[in-house]
């Protein structure tokens, strides 16, 4: 690569020196040498086109070949003693083909890489009109008036050439301004220089009818040489052209307008008058030269900036010096600041990756923890000392996992709300309590004689309340601090979560010295305090008022010498739609478990085994990889839409997730996602879109599992049927079976009343309701409200409703057996 670059550079220097050397040749030999040099350069362009077809399309190949042919015919026409009559027509035809092919090449390039923006269309029209006017004014009309070569061929050829050339110049100038690679930059300037030179050359041949070579022929030579030099550049930017609103384009455009305005000023003040095409071409050479220098500077500055941005995007080191060595202070300062910013971002990225890794470790730890929690429920035969040791070890592992996750959440939060501004929402209490306990254990681990226990048993499963999480955690933290302070040198603080009478109960108890009865009534009031010299009592007062603002109650009880108990009672909130209150199975059900952790498989196997005889009718399948899961789903054509799927979200070592596999297999309605990432906003939203639900992975050992005969029902049931006789029959059957049935004839009435019912309520809906209302549409609405046990009573076959696999199908007979 380096050798190629050196060779290309030497070749360009050779081109430059050769062109300069031509000017030193005596004038009587200059004409022949100039034309020969043009032909040789044209041959070089064609050679590059043939050698590198990947960069050139057919239009440019034709243009390069036609340009070479025209130069060869011109060379022969000027050097033969008696040139043939056909040489000049062939020369004209070749140049006309060149300009037509070049126009096609530029038009194709523009529309495939740099489509016109609104402003560019106006600029193109202005450039085209200006150059077409100059060509017609100084070349085409004088040619018609001179009467030389008066034939239809030359008139048509000249007219076609001049107006096509105006299109070429307009597009080439636009691409000059927008070019982002040196290939396009030099190509467009070379083509523009050829077109400007042709004004004088066409005037010399067609109007003056001179056989000599004007000085403007140097412009034609330099145009070809610039095109030849462009072929030596390999790199092409992507995109190859800048936007019209970029700083580089705007700068060059303003310089161009300034040059045009200066020309008009000189022309109107008669300081300069272009009497013929020779003077016009010379003036345009000067303008193009000045513009070329300005464009080159703008090009290099912009490319320095693009290079810096590309290095930043590619993660490469950013040089403090610019690539072209222009030593522009602002560009160097920009590079320096950008490098500093990049280094900062790189450092932050590494820290974020480390935080992500810690979160992954914490996630992986939680899977075996769920298994350990299940095993801990049956340690009664172990000695007390060993039971205590196991509980302490499991608690410590939980603390580590929760601490890692909590740190990750804090670092990844980009807009944490202050506690005062935090909105209240429905939250899973155990998900807030467990990290708070972990924090307290870490805080007081310096005193090994102080123990903090948590008790999250089956009663704690699925307890939601409408609270402010940060404020709730702060309140709980203060109450645990109070309990630890009451212990003295040693003791135990226990936090339990349970439910009673529709309330969620959080109890913080300690075995400290207790609180005297006469002080208890004052605690929780402003200024009421105990056991803290100088205490203001604001902590308990704030805790009470905060709990009460959520509709709850804070109560304090104590016996002197036996400790104190603080009970927080909060109104229970309905669980979110994604939450699974219980796993309802039927005899013969297939339960599919997909998880990369063997410990979770053991948890589910233990849960099914714990069901006793009822669990023996279940078919439990264990899969550890997406490939195994896909293979079973594709083979189980009949069972796939009847099975219950317990899928892990994150499968270690695989790009697939449990949700993506559920969507791929079309089993979203029967999927339960078992994941510790249930709090992330996008995952519940994706579950809702698929009709799937979730269980927090830490509750795998706590979620109730019920096996229910599809024909036996107890508890509350709801019937929607517009037939009065059917409603009467079902009510009688429900009374005999000792079941509560609420029957409705209209969907509107039913929808108003069922919102307050438990999510495990059983629904029976008629498929054909009055007013052409479809029962399955009502069933979908019921399901969207979080209800999951829904049956459609219909005389239609079940296949008709295959698109709703979660919907049970039955006849019009009551489900209760006599």
C-alpha positions in Angstrom: 0.0 0.0 0.0 2.8 2.4 0.9 4.7 1.5 -2.3 1.6 2.2 -4.3 1.1 5.6 -2.6 4.7 6.6 -3.3 4.4 5.5 -6.9 1.2 7.5 -7.3 2.8 10.6 -5.8 5.8 10.4 -8.1 3.5 9.9 -11.1 1.6 13.1 -10.2 4.9 15.0 -9.8 5.9 13.7 -13.2 2.7 15.0 -14.7 3.2 18.4 -13.2 6.8 18.7 -14.3 6.0 17.5 -17.9 3.2 20.1 -18.2 5.5 22.8 -17.0 8.3 21.7 -19.4 5.9 22.1 -22.4 5.8 25.9 -21.7 9.6 26.0 -22.2 9.5 24.5 -25.7 10.0 27.0 -28.6 6.7 28.3 -29.9 7.2 26.9 -33.4 7.4 23.3 -31.9 4.9 23.9 -29.1 1.8 23.2 -31.2 2.9 19.7 -32.3 4.2 18.8 -28.9 1.2 20.1 -27.0 -1.3 18.1 -29.1 0.9 15.0 -28.8 1.1 15.4 -25.0 -2.7 15.8 -24.9 -3.1 12.6 -26.8 -0.7 10.7 -24.6 -2.5 12.0 -21.4 -5.8 10.9 -22.9 -4.4 7.5 -23.5 -3.3 7.3 -19.9 -6.9 8.1 -18.7 -8.3 5.3 -21.0 -5.6 2.9 -19.6 -6.7 3.7 -16.0 -10.3 3.1 -17.0 -9.5 -0.3 -18.5 -7.3 -1.3 -15.5 -9.8 -0.3 -12.8 -13.3 -1.1 -13.9 -14.7 -1.1 -10.4 -14.6 2.7 -10.1 -15.9 3.5 -13.6 -19.2 2.9 -15.3 -19.9 2.5 -19.0 -20.7 6.2 -19.5 -17.3 7.3 -18.4 -15.6 4.6 -20.3 -17.3 5.8 -23.5 -16.4 9.4 -22.6 -12.7 8.6 -22.1 -12.5 6.7 -25.3 -14.2 9.4 -27.3 -11.9 12.1 -25.8 -8.9 10.0 -26.8 -10.3 9.6 -30.4 -11.0 13.3 -30.7 -7.5 14.2 -29.6 -6.0 11.7 -32.0 -8.0 13.1 -34.9 -7.0 16.7 -33.9 -3.4 15.7 -33.8 -3.6 14.1 -37.3 -5.5 17.1 -38.6 -2.9 19.6 -37.5 0.2 17.6 -38.4 -0.6 15.9 -41.8 0.5 17.9 -44.8 -2.8 17.1 -46.6 -5.3 15.9 -44.0 -8.3 14.0 -45.3 -11.7 15.8 -45.4 -13.2 13.2 -43.0 -10.7 13.9 -40.2 -12.3 17.2 -38.9 -15.9 15.7 -39.0 -14.6 12.7 -37.1 -12.9 15.0 -34.6 -16.2 16.9 -34.0 -18.2 13.7 -33.7 -15.8 12.3 -31.2 -15.9 15.4 -29.0 -19.7 15.5 -29.2 -19.8 11.8 -28.1 -17.4 12.7 -25.3 -19.6 15.5 -23.9 -22.8 13.5 -24.2 -21.3 10.5 -22.4 -19.7 12.8 -19.8 -23.2 14.4 -19.2 -24.8 10.9 -18.7 -21.9 10.0 -16.3 -22.4 13.1 -14.2 -26.2 12.9 -14.1 -26.0 9.3 -13.1 -23.4 10.1 -10.4 -25.4 13.0 -9.0 -28.7 11.1 -8.8 -27.2 8.0 -7.2 -24.9 9.7 -4.7 -25.9 13.4 -4.2 -29.5 14.0 -5.1 -30.7 17.5 -5.7 -31.9 19.4 -2.7 -34.3 22.3 -3.2 -31.5 25.0 -3.2 -29.4 23.0 -5.5 -32.0 22.9 -8.2 -32.0 26.7 -8.4 -28.2 26.8 -8.4 -28.1 24.2 -11.2 -30.5 26.3 -13.3 -28.4 29.4 -12.7 -25.2 27.8 -13.7 -26.7 26.1 -16.7 -28.3 29.3 -17.9 -25.1 31.3 -17.4 -22.8 28.9 -19.2 -25.2 28.3 -22.0 -25.5 32.0 -22.5 -21.7 32.5 -22.7 -21.3 29.6 -25.1 -24.1 30.8 -27.4 -23.0 34.5 -27.1 -19.3 34.0 -27.8 -19.2 30.7 -29.8 -22.4 29.4 -31.3 -24.0 32.5 -32.7 -20.7 33.8 -34.2 -20.2 30.4 -35.8 -23.5 30.6 -37.5 -22.8 34.1 -38.7 -19.3 33.2 -40.0 -20.6 30.7 -42.4 -17.6 28.3 -42.0 -18.5 24.6 -42.2 -22.0 25.5 -43.2 -23.7 22.1 -43.1 -26.4 20.5 -41.1 -24.0 18.1 -39.5 -21.8 20.9 -38.0 -24.7 23.0 -37.0 -26.5 20.2 -35.2 -23.2 18.9 -33.7 -22.2 22.3 -32.4 -25.6 23.1 -30.9 -25.8 19.8 -29.2 -22.2 20.1 -27.9 -22.6 23.6 -26.5 -25.9 23.0 -24.6 -24.8 19.6 -23.3 -21.6 21.2 -22.2 -23.6 23.7 -20.2 -25.2 20.8 -18.3 -21.8 19.2 -17.7 -20.3 22.5 -16.3 -23.3 23.1 -14.0 -23.2 19.5 -12.5 -19.4 19.5 -12.4 -19.3 22.8 -10.4 -22.0 21.5 -8.0 -20.0 18.3 -7.5 -16.8 20.3 -7.1 -18.4 22.0 -4.1 -19.7 18.8 -2.6 -16.8 16.3 -3.3 -15.5 14.5 -0.3 -12.8 12.4 -2.0 -9.8 13.7 -3.9 -10.9 11.5 -6.9 -14.1 13.4 -7.4 -12.6 16.7 -6.4 -9.9 16.6 -9.2 -12.2 14.8 -11.7 -14.8 17.6 -11.5 -12.2 20.4 -11.8 -10.6 18.7 -14.7 -13.9 18.3 -16.6 -14.8 22.0 -15.8 -11.4 23.1 -17.2 -11.9 21.2 -20.4 -15.3 22.8 -20.9 -14.0 26.4 -20.3 -11.1 25.7 -22.7 -13.4 24.5 -25.4 -15.0 28.0 -25.6 -11.7 29.5 -27.0 -10.9 26.4 -29.0 -14.3 26.2 -30.6 -14.1 30.0 -31.4 -10.7 29.5 -33.0 -11.8 26.7 -35.2 -15.4 27.5 -36.1 -15.3 31.3 -36.2 -11.7 32.4 -36.9 -11.1 29.3 -39.0 -7.5 29.3 -37.8 -5.3 26.1 -38.1 -2.9 27.4 -35.4 -3.0 26.5 -31.8 -4.2 29.3 -29.4 -2.6 29.7 -26.0 -5.9 28.6 -24.4 -4.9 25.1 -25.6 -2.9 24.8 -22.4 -6.3 24.8 -20.5 -7.3 21.7 -22.5 -4.0 20.0 -21.7 -4.2 20.9 -18.0 -7.8 19.7 -17.8 -6.8 16.2 -19.2 -3.8 16.1 -16.8 -6.0 16.9 -13.8 -8.4 14.1 -14.9 -5.4 11.8 -15.3 -4.1 12.7 -11.8 -7.5 12.0 -10.3 -7.3 8.4 -11.5 -4.3 7.8 -9.2 -6.4 8.4 -6.1 -7.9 5.2 -4.7 -9.9 6.2 -1.7 -13.5 7.2 -2.0 -15.4 8.6 0.9 -18.7 7.2 1.9 -20.8 9.1 1.3 -18.7 10.5 -1.6 -20.4 14.0 -1.5 -21.1 16.3 1.4 -24.5 17.7 2.2 -25.5 21.0 0.6 -25.9 22.6 4.0 -22.4 21.7 5.1 -19.9 24.4 6.1 -17.5 23.4 3.3 -20.2 23.8 0.6 -21.5 27.0 2.0 -17.9 28.5 2.1 -17.1 27.6 -1.5 -20.5 28.7 -2.7 -20.0 32.1 -1.1 -16.6 32.5 -2.8 -18.1 31.5 -6.1 -20.8 34.1 -5.8 -18.2 36.7 -4.8 -16.2 35.9 -8.0 -19.3 36.1 -10.1 -20.3 39.4 -8.5 -16.8 40.8 -9.1 -17.0 39.8 -12.8 -20.3 41.5 -13.2 -19.0 44.6 -11.5 -16.0 44.8 -13.8 -18.2 44.2 -16.8 -20.8 46.8 -15.9 -18.1 49.4 -15.0 -16.4 48.6 -18.4 -13.2 48.0 -16.5 -13.1 44.7 -18.4 -14.8 43.9 -21.7 -14.7 40.4 -23.1 -14.6 41.3 -26.8 -14.2 37.7 -28.0 -14.1 34.1 -26.7 -10.3 34.3 -26.2 -10.6 37.1 -23.6 -13.6 35.4 -22.0 -11.8 32.1 -21.7 -8.7 33.8 -20.1 -10.9 35.5 -17.6 -12.7 32.3 -16.7 -9.3 30.6 -16.3 -8.4 33.2 -13.6 -11.7 32.8 -11.8 -11.5 29.0 -11.9 -7.9 29.1 -10.6 -8.9 31.3 -7.6 -11.9 29.2 -6.9 -9.9 26.0 -7.2 -7.5 27.2 -4.4 -10.4 28.3 -2.2 -12.2 25.0 -2.8 -9.0 23.0 -2.0 -8.6 24.8 1.3 -12.2 24.2 2.3 -11.9 20.6 1.1 -8.9 19.9 3.3 -10.3 21.6 6.4 -13.6 19.7 6.1 -11.8 16.4 5.5 -9.7 17.0 8.6 -13.0 17.3 10.6 -14.5 14.2 8.9 -11.3 12.3 9.7 -11.6 13.2 13.3 -15.2 12.1 13.4 -14.5 8.8 11.6 -11.7 8.0 14.1 -14.0 8.8 17.0 -16.8 6.6 15.5 -14.3 3.8 14.8 -12.8 3.9 18.3 -9.4 4.7 17.0 -7.0 7.1 18.6 -7.5 10.7 17.5 -4.4 12.6 16.3 -3.8 15.9 17.9 -2.5 17.3 14.6 -4.6 17.5 11.4 -4.1 15.1 8.5 -3.2 17.8 5.9 -0.9 19.8 8.2 -2.6 23.1 7.5 -1.8 24.2 11.1 -5.1 25.9 11.6 -5.5 26.7 15.3 -9.2 26.1 15.4 -8.9 22.7 13.8 -6.0 21.7 16.1 -8.0 22.9 19.1 -11.0 21.0 17.9 -8.9 17.8 17.6 -7.4 18.3 21.0 -10.8 18.8 22.7 -12.4 15.9 20.7 -9.5 13.6 21.8 -10.1 14.6 25.4 -13.8 14.0 25.1 -13.2 10.7 23.4 -10.8 9.5 26.1 -13.4 10.5 28.7 -16.1 8.6 26.9 -13.8 5.6 26.5 -13.2 5.6 30.2 -16.9 5.8 31.0 -17.6 3.0 28.5 -15.2 0.8 30.4 -16.8 1.6 33.7 -20.3 1.0 32.2 -19.1 -2.4 30.9 -17.8 -3.3 34.3 -21.2 -2.2 35.8 -23.0 -4.3 33.2 -20.8 -7.3 34.1 -21.5 -6.9 37.8 -25.3 -6.8 37.0 -24.9 -10.0 34.9 -23.1 -11.7 37.8 -25.8 -10.6 40.2 -28.4 -11.9 37.8 -26.7 -15.3 37.5 -26.4 -15.5 41.3 -30.1 -15.1 41.7 -30.9 -18.4 39.9 -29.2 -20.7 42.4 -30.5 -18.5 45.2 -34.1 -19.4 44.2 -33.1 -23.1 44.5 -31.5 -22.5 47.9 -34.6 -20.7 49.1 -36.7 -23.8 48.2 -34.3 -26.1 50.0 -34.3 -23.9 53.1 -38.0 -24.6 53.5 -37.1 -28.2 54.5 -34.2 -28.0 56.9 -36.1 -28.9 60.0 -34.0 -32.1 60.5 -30.7 -30.1 60.6 -29.3 -28.9 63.9 -30.1 -25.3 64.8 -26.5 -24.2 64.4 -26.3 -25.5 60.9 -29.7 -24.0 60.0 -28.5 -20.6 61.2 -25.2 -21.0 59.3 -27.1 -21.8 56.1 -29.5 -19.0 56.5 -26.6 -16.6 57.1 -24.7 -17.8 54.0 -27.8 -17.5 51.8 -28.5 -14.1 53.2 -25.0 -13.0 52.5 -25.1 -14.2 48.9 -28.4 -12.3 48.5 -26.8 -9.2 49.9 -24.0 -9.4 47.4 -26.4 -9.9 44.4 -28.7 -7.1 45.6 -25.9 -4.7 46.2 -24.5 -5.3 42.7 -27.8 -4.8 41.1 -28.6 -1.7 43.1 -25.3 -0.1 42.1 -26.0 -0.9 38.5 -29.4 0.7 38.7 -28.0 3.9 40.2 -25.3 4.2 37.6 -27.5 3.5 34.7 -30.2 6.0 35.8 -29.9 9.1 33.7 -32.7 11.2 35.2 -33.3 10.1 38.8 -36.2 12.1 40.3 -35.8 13.6 43.7 -37.9 12.0 46.4 -40.2 15.0 46.6 -40.9 15.0 42.9 -41.1 11.2 42.5 -44.6 10.2 41.4 -46.4 7.4 43.3 -47.0 4.2 41.4 -47.9 0.6 41.9 -44.7 -1.3 42.9 -43.8 -4.8 44.1 -43.0 -4.3 47.7 -40.6 -7.2 48.0 -38.4 -5.8 45.2 -37.9 -2.6 47.3 -37.6 -4.2 50.7 -35.0 -6.8 49.9 -32.4 -4.3 48.5 -33.1 -2.0 51.5 -32.3 -4.9 53.9 -29.2 -5.6 52.0 -28.0 -2.1 52.4 -28.6 -2.2 56.1 -26.7 -5.5 56.5 -23.7 -4.0 54.7 -24.0 -0.8 56.8 -23.9 -2.7 60.1 -21.6 -5.6 59.2 -18.9 -4.1 61.3 -20.8 -5.3 64.4 -21.1 -9.1 64.0 -23.3 -9.3 67.1 -26.1 -7.3 65.3 -28.1 -9.4 62.9 -30.7 -8.3 60.4 -33.1 -10.9 59.1 -35.8 -10.8 56.5 -38.7 -13.1 56.2 -40.4 -13.2 52.8 -42.6 -16.2 52.9 -45.5 -17.4 50.6 -47.7 -14.6 52.0 -45.4 -12.0 50.6 -45.8 -13.2 47.0 -47.5 -10.7 44.7 -48.0 -7.9 47.2 -48.2 -4.6 45.3 -48.9 -1.1 46.8 -49.1 2.4 45.4 -46.0 4.1 46.9 -43.0 6.3 46.1 -40.2 3.7 46.0 -37.4 6.1 47.0 -39.4 7.5 49.9 -40.6 4.1 51.0 -37.0 2.8 51.0 -35.9 5.8 53.0 -38.6 5.3 55.6 -37.8 1.6 55.9 -34.1 2.4 56.3 -34.8 4.9 59.1 -37.1 2.4 60.9 -34.4 -0.4 60.7 -31.8 2.1 62.0 -34.1 2.8 65.0 -34.4 -0.9 65.7 -30.6 -1.4 65.6 -30.0 1.5 67.9 -32.4 0.0 70.4 -30.3 -3.2 70.6 -27.3 -2.0 72.3 -24.3 -4.2 71.7 -26.1 -7.2 70.3 -29.5 -8.3 69.1 -31.7 -9.0 66.1 -33.9 -6.9 63.8 -36.4 -8.9 61.7 -38.3 -7.5 58.7 -41.3 -9.5 57.5 -43.8 -8.9 54.7 -47.2 -10.4 54.7 -50.9 -9.6 54.1 -54.1 -9.5 56.1 -57.6 -8.3 55.3 -56.7 -6.8 51.9 -53.7 -4.9 53.4 -50.0 -5.4 52.8 -48.1 -5.6 56.2 -44.5 -4.7 56.6 -43.3 -5.5 60.2 -40.0 -4.3 61.6 -39.4 -5.9 65.0 -36.4 -6.0 67.3 -35.5 -7.8 70.6 -34.0 -4.7 72.2 -34.9 -2.9 75.4 -38.4 -1.8 74.3 -40.3 1.4 74.8 -42.0 2.5 78.0 -45.9 2.5 77.7 -46.2 6.2 78.7 -44.0 7.2 75.7 -45.7 5.1 73.0 -48.6 7.5 72.4 -46.2 10.3 71.6 -44.1 8.5 69.1 -45.0 9.4 65.5 -46.1 12.9 66.6 -44.0 16.0 65.9 -41.4 16.2 68.7 -42.1 12.6 70.0 -38.8 10.7 70.6 -37.3 8.0 72.7 -33.7 6.8 73.5 -31.9 9.5 71.4 -30.3 12.3 73.4 -31.1 15.5 71.5 -33.5 13.6 69.1 -36.2 15.7 67.5 -38.7 12.9 66.6 -38.9 14.1 63.0 -37.9 10.7 61.7 -40.9 8.8 63.0 -43.2 11.8 62.3 -42.1 11.9 58.7 -42.5 8.1 58.4 -46.0 8.3 59.8 -47.1 11.2 57.6 -45.5 9.6 54.5 -47.3 6.2 55.1 -50.6 8.0 55.7 -50.2 10.0 52.4 -50.3 6.6 50.6 -53.5 5.6 52.5 -51.6 3.5 55.0 -51.2 3.3 58.8 -48.0 3.2 60.9 -48.4 1.5 64.3 -45.8 1.1 67.1 -46.1 -1.5 69.8 -43.7 -2.6 72.5 -43.1 -4.5 75.7 -40.3 -3.1 78.0 -37.4 -5.5 78.0 -38.8 -7.6 75.0 -38.3 -5.2 72.1 -40.5 -3.1 69.8 -42.5 -3.7 66.7 -43.4 -1.2 64.0 -46.1 -2.2 61.6 -46.7 -0.5 58.3 -50.1 -1.3 56.8 -50.7 -0.3 53.2 -53.7 -0.8 50.9 -53.0 -3.5 48.4 -53.1 -2.5 44.8 -54.1 -4.7 41.9 -51.2 -6.5 40.4 -50.0 -5.2 36.9 -51.2 -7.1 33.9 -47.9 -8.9 33.5 -47.9 -10.4 36.9 -48.9 -14.1 37.4 -50.9 -14.5 40.7 -50.9 -18.3 40.3 -49.9 -20.9 37.8 -53.2 -22.7 36.9 -52.7 -26.2 35.4 -55.0 -29.0 34.4 -54.3 -32.7 34.6 -52.3 -33.9 31.6 -50.8 -30.4 30.9 -47.3 -30.1 29.4 -45.1 -27.6 31.2 -42.1 -26.5 29.2 -39.1 -25.0 31.1 -36.4 -23.1 29.2 -33.5 -21.8 31.3 -29.7 -21.9 31.0 -29.4 -22.5 34.8 -29.8 -26.1 36.1 -30.7 -24.7 39.5 -34.0 -23.2 38.2 -34.9 -26.5 36.5 -34.4 -28.1 39.9 -36.7 -25.5 41.5 -39.5 -26.2 39.0 -39.0 -30.0 39.3 -39.2 -29.7 43.1 -42.4 -27.6 42.8 -44.1 -30.2 40.6 -42.9 -33.0 42.8 -44.3 -31.2 45.8 -47.8 -31.3 44.3 -47.9 -35.0 45.2 -50.3 -37.3 43.2 -51.7 -34.3 41.3 -48.3 -33.5 40.0 -47.8 -36.9 38.5 -50.3 -36.2 35.8 -48.2 -33.3 34.5 -45.6 -33.6 31.8 -42.5 -31.4 32.7 -40.0 -30.8 29.9 -36.6 -29.2 30.5 -34.7 -27.4 27.8 -31.4 -25.5 28.2 -30.8 -24.0 24.8 -32.9 -22.3 22.0 -32.1 -25.1 19.6 -33.6 -27.8 21.9 -36.6 -25.6 22.5 -37.2 -25.0 18.8 -36.8 -28.7 17.9 -39.6 -29.6 20.4 -41.9 -26.8 19.3 -41.6 -27.7 15.7 -42.3 -31.4 16.4 -45.2 -30.8 18.9 -47.8 -29.7 16.5 -50.7 -30.7 18.7 -49.3 -29.9 22.2 -47.6 -26.6 21.4 -50.7 -24.5 21.8 -51.9 -26.4 25.0 -48.6 -26.3 26.9 -47.6 -23.8 29.5 -44.2 -22.2 28.9 -41.9 -21.0 31.7 -39.1 -19.2 29.8 -36.1 -17.4 31.1 -35.6 -14.0 29.4 -31.8 -13.9 29.3 -30.2 -17.1 28.0 -26.4 -17.0 28.6 -24.4 -17.4 25.4 -27.3 -16.9 23.1 -28.6 -13.9 21.2 -32.2 -15.2 21.5 -34.3 -14.3 24.5 -37.3 -16.0 25.9 -39.6 -13.4 24.5 -38.1 -13.6 21.0 -38.5 -17.4 21.0 -42.1 -17.0 22.2 -42.8 -14.5 19.4 -41.1 -16.7 16.9 -43.1 -19.8 17.9 -46.4 -18.0 18.2 -46.9 -19.0 21.9 -47.0 -15.6 23.5 -50.4 -16.1 25.0 -49.2 -19.2 26.9 -45.8 -17.9 27.9 -44.8 -17.0 31.4 -41.5 -15.1 31.5 -39.4 -16.1 34.5 -36.9 -13.3 34.9 -35.2 -10.9 37.4 -35.5 -8.1 34.8 -39.2 -7.6 35.3 -38.7 -4.0 36.5 -37.2 -2.8 33.1 -39.8 -0.8 31.3 -39.4 -2.3 27.8 -39.8 -6.0 28.9 -43.3 -5.6 30.5 -44.3 -3.7 27.3 -43.1 -6.4 25.1 -44.9 -9.0 27.2 -48.1 -7.1 26.9 -47.7 -6.9 23.1 -47.3 -10.7 23.0 -50.0 -11.5 25.6 -47.3 -13.0 27.8 -47.0 -12.6 31.6 -44.1 -12.6 34.1 -42.9 -14.1 37.4 -39.9 -12.5 39.1 -37.3 -15.2 39.2 -36.7 -14.8 42.9 -40.3 -15.9 43.4 -40.0 -19.2 41.5 -40.2 -21.0 44.8 -43.2 -19.0 46.0 -45.7 -18.6 43.2 -48.8 -20.8 43.9 -49.3 -23.7 41.5 -52.9 -25.0 41.3 -54.1 -28.1 39.4 -57.7 -27.8 38.6 -60.0 -30.1 36.7 -61.5 -28.1 33.8 -64.9 -29.4 34.6 -64.8 -28.6 38.3 -65.0 -25.0 39.4 -65.5 -23.3 42.7 -65.4 -19.7 43.8 -66.6 -16.7 41.8 -67.7 -17.1 38.2 -69.1 -14.6 35.7 -71.5 -15.4 32.9 -72.3 -13.1 29.9 -75.2 -14.4 27.8 -78.2 -12.5 26.3 -80.4 -15.6 26.6 -82.5 -15.4 29.8 -83.2 -19.2 29.8 -79.4 -19.9 29.7 -78.8 -17.5 32.6 -81.6 -19.1 34.6 -80.2 -22.6 34.0 -76.6 -21.7 34.9 -77.8 -19.9 38.1 -79.6 -23.0 39.2 -76.6 -25.3 38.5 -74.3 -22.9 40.4 -76.5 -22.9 43.5 -76.6 -26.7 43.5 -72.8 -26.8 43.3 -72.4 -24.2 46.0 -70.7 -21.7 43.7 -71.2 -18.0 43.3 -72.3 -16.9 39.8 -72.9 -13.4 38.6 -74.9 -13.4 35.3 -75.1 -10.5 32.9 -77.0 -9.9 29.7 -75.1 -6.9 28.4 -71.3 -6.4 28.0 -71.5 -2.8 29.2 -73.0 -3.7 32.6 -70.5 -6.5 33.1 -67.5 -4.4 32.2 -68.4 -1.8 34.8 -68.7 -4.4 37.6 -65.8 -6.8 37.0 -63.0 -4.3 37.4 -63.0 -4.8 41.2 -63.0 -8.6 40.9 -60.0 -10.8 41.6 -57.9 -11.7 38.6 -58.5 -15.5 39.1 -62.3 -15.0 38.5 -63.6 -17.5 35.9 -65.5 -16.0 32.9 -68.0 -17.7 30.6 -69.0 -15.6 27.5 -71.5 -16.3 24.8 -70.0 -16.2 21.4 -73.0 -14.6 19.7 -74.4 -11.6 21.6 -77.3 -9.3 20.8 -76.4 -6.5 18.3 -74.0 -8.8 16.4 -71.4 -8.4 19.2 -68.8 -11.2 19.1 -68.0 -12.9 22.3 -64.3 -13.3 21.4 -64.0 -9.5 21.2 -65.3 -9.2 24.7 -63.0 -12.0 25.8 -60.0 -10.1 24.5 -61.0 -7.0 26.5 -61.4 -9.1 29.6 -58.0 -10.6 29.1 -56.5 -7.1 28.6 -57.8 -6.2 32.1 -55.6 -9.0 33.6 -58.1 -11.9 33.8 -56.8 -15.2 32.5 -59.4 -17.9 33.1 -61.8 -17.2 30.2 -64.1 -19.7 28.4 -66.2 -19.0 25.3 -69.5 -20.9 25.3 -70.5 -21.7 21.7 -71.8 -24.3 19.3 -69.0 -23.6 16.8 -66.0 -25.9 16.6 -62.8 -25.0 18.5 -60.8 -24.7 15.3 -62.7 -21.5 14.5 -60.9 -19.8 17.4 -57.4 -21.2 16.8 -56.0 -17.6 16.7 -56.8 -17.3 20.4 -55.0 -20.2 22.0 -55.5 -18.9 25.5 -59.3 -19.0 25.1 -61.1 -22.1 26.3 -64.1 -23.4 24.3 -67.1 -25.1 25.8 -70.8 -25.8 25.0 -73.9 -24.1 26.5 -74.2 -26.5 29.4 -73.2 -25.3 32.9 -69.7 -26.5 33.9 -70.8 -27.7 37.3 -71.6 -31.4 37.7 -74.7 -32.3 39.6 
